[in-house]
Amino acid sequence: MSLLVTHARLITVPAGTDDPGYVEDGWMLVGDDGRIAALGAGTPPVGTTADETLDVAGAFVAPGFVSSHSHLFTSGLRGLGVADTLYGWCDAMLGTTAHMSADQLYWATLHGSLDFLSNGVTTAYNFTDPLQAWEPMVDGKRTGTAGLRGLEYHWRQAEGTRDSGIRFVDAAGMDVTAGTPDEVFDRFAAEVAYTRTFDADYALGSSIMGQVQWSPHPDAAAFEVEAMRRFGVTNQAHFLESPEAVEHQQSKFALYRDAGALELGLVFGHFIQTTPEIIAQSVAGGAAMSWQPASNGRLASGTALVPEMLAMGMKVGVGLDDQACTDVSDPWQNMRIGIYAQRARTKDPLSMMPEQMLRLHTLGSAEIMGVADRVGSLEVGKFADFVVVDPRRPDVGPLWHPVRSYVLAMSPRNLKAVYVGGRLVNADGVSTNPLAEEASAKVHELPAAVIPLRGHPH
């Protein structure tokens, strides 16, 4: 069904320019295929018609947010590990999922995906909980001998994402210490093959959850590079995140570099505990990074040198990470934390401006995920994934600089509607998904089901 949006404060975030593409009073036409057919300033040309007209009466219409680093299965695990940095927090959170079934992970992932949509995030890079269960880190290391769960553990998480209606890139760990090389590649191939049966308009791609920081296997990077080439997938690695065992983490950079991962477009998630040499070699090799401001603050990980990386030519996206370490999936909060953290670190307000931050959390994220041809901005031919944000409910006062106010003064309270492919998926915080109520009920059952198995996580 086609849709005509009128009287919109359009923020289009077009590619190829730093201009946010603001239009004070504009319109947008969505075709039957869910893609943007036309848009412009003023009123639509005479004869422009659609099956439905949405008059937003001066509200912002902007691209749905893109989270370039997310763990949607964590939606039932908020508030854990508050007194810990990364590894202790993982013990609390992933030590809990180790006792969850594939079906429980399905409902948790569906709940997390709907939560993202309710907050205006329409596309996510989603790390699934690996098949190999979590084991505690000791001095930044682990043995890699934890038990392996069946393929349905990944498949059910992928189904939860799919059934929510969010667009996503599905990332799976290779767990290279579990089995022979042939078994490792066959297992990963089965994970990729399954998600490739989904609707390609929603399942936008497959990826590797890079595990070199976590894996004791000396050839973990080589396994991942071979899989990237063999299966045509991307790779994002949690890397140099935690303030613990920093020298050990840094020593593993050479594994990715020497295996050829940088040239294949490896994305480093977090990338905080770096050195000038590591950054320079990453930029020269063509690697990108995903920045998670709220998560980095929650886990006391530190502040990535994002302005410096951008100045050197590194591509950067922004992720909300997960509900268990950001607690509220609020992209406006995430943007503001990012801006404030960089300005506090550099003591320079120009080090991170609102327009730039918005681009990083939309088109920039889509670019490092390899999906910018389909999402991340409001441009003809792309999917009509957008948010309707009313600056008068609640009223923030005059919009002296509308785009800056959109970033600095808006919040989920102002978010009135979320559309994916021109279809309403959430209105005033209420999901249109028929599974939403059941997903909520299932997630609320988790404590009673899991606590007898592992005790109460800290």
Order of alpha helices (4+ residues) and beta strands (2+ residues): beta-beta-beta-beta-beta-beta-alpha-alpha-beta-alpha-beta-alpha-beta-alpha-beta-alpha-alpha-beta-alpha-beta-alpha-alpha-beta-alpha-alpha-alpha-alpha-beta-alpha-beta-beta-beta-alpha-alpha
